[in-house]
Amino acid sequence: MPITKKIRILQLVISDDPGILDLTREIAETFKDHPYEITTAFLHPTQHLAGYNHAISFNLKKSDLKGLRLKALWRLYQYCSHEKFDVVITHRFKPLHLMLTLNKFLNIPVCISVIHGFDEFKRRYRKRCVALGLTKHWHFVGVSEPVTSYIKRALKLEASCISTIRNAVDVQKLITSFKTKEQSRALLGLNKNAFVYGTIGRLVPLKGHITLIKAFQITLPQHPHAQLLIIGAGREEATLKQYIKDHKLNRSIKLSGHIDDAASLLKALNVFVLPSLKEGFGLVLLEAMAAKLPIIASNTGGVPYVLGNLGQLVTPIDEPQAYADAMLEQFSKAPSITLNEAELLNRRLYEQFDISYFQQAWRNLINKQLKENH
């Protein structure tokens, strides 16, 4: 395709899922300049349209994406027919499912489905939907090598139909956003002198927060002035709050709820902990690496791929005692050792996960797919 022709891209997202918002923003940033023109469209209402150069919301209800989904299909068909996109990028299964159906009529040349984890095709129904809707226009992207391997196994696709484009961050931009340790602790209501463990993530069972809380509880008798910070919101919030209340942990554990730009407060922590039971990549790990924090994380999914042979991996991932042992070990390390670990993680971030690689990989993929499908 001649470079002078405008390439119109639609990025389709089900909702303002904090687990993928940063990635969708990075993709939007990648294609903000000529010859590209990208629109990010949310199926559900969202409060985050301002975070993109061009974004819209279809304001669909959850019920609109169940059953036959006729309203959602018709609205999306009308929009795409009018806008005449060259490329569509979907995130999560429901946007993928909608476009698998619609592209039989729209014939958008390039359709790319970004897969973020290991549960998208757990149901046989979803595999059948893909098998029935798949055409030469479709290509799949895994956010890590383990996720790409999962896609290949689950959908039985040829290697040529799948790519790995690692999640990434704009390291310099992220670093400039960090508040100081003192500022962050004051904003979060943390003790300025405490040893603070912390994490950021949706409060859902797969993120393993109850395991982290129980692990921290085990450490308290040895370090009664330590604190645990959990940033995020979700359906597990009431359960976690009740456990904290029942075990009189309110003074030691803080559930802050959702915080916009939560990564800017990472300097408040002494150690970052990711207790997920499953994790396709773990973008928050990159943010912790940018903040030069030592990391304790579950030995699952894409986590070892992100950390390499650095960080402290925990197995088994659902045992509080295993995390407690790792947390106590971090507490007892000499500051010089902790600093060296954090510096090595930071160096890996620059070498493997800076935004420049990510942007070039996405441009190369779309240009290649356009050339092949036009």
Long-range contacts (C-beta under 8 A, 24 or more apart in sequence): 1-367, 1-370, 1-371, 1-374, 3-35, 4-35, 5-35, 6-34, 6-35, 6-36, 6-37, 7-31, 7-35, 7-36, 7-37, 7-86, 7-87, 7-366, 7-370, 8-37, 8-38, 8-39, 8-83, 8-84, 8-85, 8-86, 8-87, 9-36, 9-37, 9-38, 9-39, 9-85, 9-86, 9-87, 9-88, 9-89, 9-366, 10-38, 10-39, 10-41, 10-80, 10-83, 10-85, 10-87, 10-88, 10-89, 11-38, 11-39, 11-40, 11-41, 11-88, 11-89, 11-91, 12-41, 12-43, 12-76, 12-88, 12-89, 12-90, 12-91, 12-95, 12-98, 12-99, 13-40, 13-41, 13-42, 13-43, 13-91, 13-92, 13-95, 14-42, 14-43, 14-44, 14-65, 14-91, 14-92, 14-94, 14-95, 15-42, 15-43, 15-44, 15-46, 16-42, 16-44, 16-46, 16-47, 16-48, 17-91, 17-92, 17-202, 18-202, 18-232, 18-258, 19-116, 19-201, 19-202, 19-283, 20-91, 20-92, 20-116, 21-48, 21-51, 22-169, 22-283, 23-91, 23-114, 23-116, 23-143, 23-167, 23-283, 24-52, 24-91, 25-51, 25-52, 26-168, 26-169, 26-170, 26-355, 26-358, 26-359, 27-89, 27-362, 28-52, 28-53, 28-54, 28-55, 29-53, 29-170, 29-355, 29-359, 30-358, 30-359, 30-362, 30-363, 31-362, 31-363, 31-366, 39-83, 41-79, 43-72, 43-94, 43-95, 65-94, 69-98, 72-98, 73-98, 73-101, 73-102, 76-102, 77-102, 77-105, 77-106, 80-106, 80-108, 81-106, 86-110, 86-370, 87-111, 87-112, 87-366, 87-369, 87-370, 88-112, 89-113, 89-114, 90-114, 91-116, 92-116, 92-120, 93-120, 93-121, 93-126, 96-130, 97-126, 97-129, 97-133, 100-129, 100-130, 100-132, 100-133, 100-134, 100-138, 101-133, 103-133, 103-135, 103-137, 104-133, 104-135, 107-137, 108-137, 109-137, 109-369, 109-370, 109-373, 109-374, 110-137, 110-139, 110-366, 110-369, 110-370, 110-373, 111-137, 111-138, 111-139, 112-138, 112-139, 112-140, 112-141, 112-365, 112-366, 112-369, 113-138, 113-139, 113-140, 113-141, 114-141, 114-143, 115-140, 115-141, 115-142, 115-143, 115-147, 115-150, 115-151, 115-280, 116-143, 116-147, 116-280, 116-281, 117-147, 117-278, 117-279, 117-280, 117-301, 118-146, 118-147, 118-150, 118-278, 118-280, 118-301, 119-278, 120-154, 121-151, 121-154, 121-155, 127-154, 127-155, 130-155, 131-155, 136-373, 137-373, 139-163, 139-365, 139-369, 141-165, 141-365, 142-280, 143-167, 143-280, 143-281, 143-302, 144-280, 144-281, 144-301, 144-302, 144-305, 144-306, 145-302, 145-305, 146-280, 146-301, 146-302, 146-305, 147-280, 147-281, 147-301, 147-302, 163-361, 163-365, 165-358, 165-361, 165-362, 165-365, 166-281, 166-352, 166-353, 166-357, 166-358, 166-361, 167-281, 167-283, 167-286, 167-353, 167-358, 168-286, 168-353, 168-354, 168-355, 168-357, 168-358, 169-283, 169-286, 169-287, 169-290, 169-349, 169-353, 169-354, 169-355, 170-354, 170-355, 171-290, 171-349, 171-350, 171-353, 171-354, 171-355, 174-263, 174-287, 174-290, 175-290, 177-261, 177-263, 177-264, 178-263, 178-264, 178-266, 178-267, 178-290, 178-291, 179-264, 179-265, 179-267, 180-267, 181-267, 181-268, 184-264, 184-265, 184-266, 184-267, 184-268, 185-268, 187-265, 188-229, 188-254, 188-256, 188-265, 188-268, 189-254, 190-227, 190-229, 190-254, 190-268, 191-225, 191-227, 193-225, 194-225, 194-226, 194-227, 195-223, 195-225, 195-226, 195-227, 195-270, 195-331, 196-226, 196-227, 196-228, 196-229, 196-268, 196-269, 196-270, 196-271, 197-226, 197-227, 197-228, 197-229, 197-269, 197-270, 197-271, 197-272, 197-273, 197-327, 198-228, 198-229, 198-230, 198-231, 198-266, 198-268, 198-269, 198-271, 198-272, 198-273, 199-229, 199-230, 199-231, 199-232, 199-272, 199-273, 199-274, 199-275, 199-284, 200-231, 200-232, 200-262, 200-263, 200-266, 200-284, 200-287, 201-230, 201-231, 201-232, 201-274, 201-276, 201-284, 202-232, 202-233, 202-234, 203-230, 203-232, 203-233, 203-234, 203-235, 203-236, 203-237, 203-240, 203-255, 204-234, 204-235, 204-236, 205-236, 205-277, 206-276, 206-277, 206-278, 207-232, 207-234, 207-236, 207-275, 207-276, 207-277, 208-275, 208-276, 208-277, 208-298, 208-317, 208-318, 209-236, 209-240, 209-275, 210-236, 210-239, 210-240, 210-243, 211-275, 211-277, 211-317, 211-318, 211-319, 211-320, 211-323, 212-273, 212-275, 212-323, 213-240, 213-243, 213-244, 213-249, 213-253, 214-320, 215-275, 215-320, 215-321, 215-322, 215-323, 215-324, 215-327, 216-249, 216-252, 216-253, 216-324, 216-327, 217-247, 217-249, 217-320, 218-320, 218-321, 218-324, 219-324, 219-327, 219-328, 219-331, 220-249, 220-252, 222-328, 223-328, 223-331, 224-252, 226-252, 226-331, 227-252, 227-253, 227-254, 228-252, 228-253, 228-254, 229-253, 229-254, 229-256, 229-268, 229-269, 230-254, 230-255, 230-256, 231-256, 231-257, 231-258, 231-259, 231-262, 231-265, 232-257, 232-258, 232-262, 233-257, 233-258, 263-287, 263-290, 263-291, 266-290, 266-291, 266-293, 267-291, 269-293, 270-294, 270-330, 271-295, 271-296, 271-327, 271-330, 271-331, 272-296, 273-297, 273-323, 273-327, 274-298, 274-303, 275-314, 275-317, 275-323, 276-300, 276-301, 276-303, 276-317, 277-317, 277-318, 279-303, 281-305, 281-306, 282-306, 285-311, 286-349, 286-353, 288-345, 289-345, 289-346, 289-348, 289-349, 289-353, 290-346, 290-349, 292-339, 292-342, 292-343, 292-345, 292-346, 293-342, 293-345, 294-330, 294-333, 294-338, 294-341, 294-342, 294-345, 295-345, 296-323, 296-326, 296-327, 296-330, 306-353, 307-345, 307-348, 308-348, 308-352, 310-341, 310-344, 310-345, 310-348, 311-341, 311-345
